[in-house]
Amino acid sequence: MHIAITNRAAAEKVSALIKTPHAIISITDPDSDLPSFAPNENRLGILSLRFYDLDDISDQMEPKDAVEYLAQFGDGLFKDDQAAQIVEFVEGMKGKVKGILVHCHAGVSRSAAVAAVIELAINGSNERVFQDRRYSPNQYVYRKLLKAWQGKLRG
């Protein structure tokens, strides 16, 4: 399965042009509007998620600072249930789509992390993502999603 990584603006532009069965994983900040994708008869689904490009570093902070950090960003951190949604969405698309387009605002960190796990789980290797200097996968998102996928395989 082909996994494409891009930014929000490019995803909105190319989404109507994809000629093969595909799905989209759309990642935005919690306080951003959802992207607008033109209709495409080849699109079999869109999973829209909202979370910041942040790591939960509260355990590395002084207690007072950790409380403030979590109060400001905690609801917008990537959550276990979002990881599970990605696993279920992708597993549900296997055998139905030729590709998945994953985007976040810049197409560098969150989308790259999600794509790297999908590449590993579906295609057996994520070297393409980690060796490409255009990407800097968010390690918090990567670890949490990988753990969810491994849990699904064991479960």
Secondary structure, DSSP 8 states (H G I E B T S, - for coil): -EEEEEEHHHHHHHTTT--S-EEEEEEE-TTS--------TTEEEEEEEE--S----GGGS-HHHHHHHHHHHGGGS--HHHHHHHHHHHHHHTTT-SEEEEEESSSSSHHHHHHHHHIIIIIS--HHHHH-TT----HHHHHHHHHHHHHHHH-
